[in-house]
Amino acid sequence: MSDQDLLVRLRDISSVVDIGLVTLVFLGLFYLVRGTRAVILLRGILLVAFIAVLASTFLNLTAFNWLVRNSIPALLVAIPVIFQPELRRAFERLGRPHSLLGLRTTDATTKFLATLTRAAGALSRQEYGALIILEGRTGLQEYVDTGVRLDAEVSVDLMLNIFNKHTNLHDGAVIVRDERILAASCMLPLSENPDVDRDLGTRHRAALGVTESTDAIALVVSEETGAISVAQNGRLLRNLDEGPLNRTLTILYTGRNPNSPMRRFLAPILGATHSDKLAQKN
């Protein structure tokens, strides 16, 4: 093989690596915004950029072309600001490889869900109203910013202290990210569904509200009755004991056993069109 052939081959390999790296960058960006509200914003940016490129390419618009060229540096500065919550979350995941790969440690997750179930049971027996949100792929940073940052391990005692009627943190939601309490006393949007049962209080409406717009899981304990409920996808499953609660959280949080009888039972309640009424019957 001549030196010239070797250089050509090296350039070909370098081009493949170059294209591969660019592809990884774009895949990483799409991964950051997947399942978040930023997807809608990204679509808008791409649409505007596409229209601008078409206009500057096929139309002889001198002033507009100048505006597009000079707007690119400002856009490069604006993008990190616009997607700041998603970027922060991604860098946090870099320190936790199992989270970055989308994997959950089975033993740790099982322990976490068991602790959460015991905490819900203890809150129910004390008749402490509680609202606990388990963050999914959709970032909840805008709601985290309304509360008090904690970054603490989930425990029964801590949950009882947070939702004690005589503490300052009991009014609002606890948001859990990566199996740790990220913040307490967070404000959430209320459900705008006109078909929601009028007997439901503010906590239940907030649980439905946050799950209507995100993929989060909401755990609610009624202050009046001590009843435990779980909400996802804008649907509510009510009156759960600790056993069914643990199984429900395990299925929803880990996605295990999609063909199990419990999963089939939950499907029409948490995924059907009129599942609120079905949930109220169970």
Secondary structure, 3 states (H helix, E strand, C coil): CCHHHHHHHHHHHHHHHHHHHHHHHHHHHHHHHCCCCHHHHHHHHHHHHHHHHHHHHHCCCHHHHHHHHHHHHHHHHHHHHHCHHHHHHHHHHHCCHHHHCCCCCHHHHHHHHHHHHHHHHHHHHHCCCEEEEECCCCCCHHHHCCCEEEEEECCHHHHHHHCCCCCCCCCCEEEEECCEEEEEEECCCCCCCCCCCCCCCHHHHHHHHHHHHCCCEEEEECCCCCCEEEEECCEEECCCCHHHHHHHHHHHHHCCCCCCHHHHHHHHHHHCCCHHHHHHHC
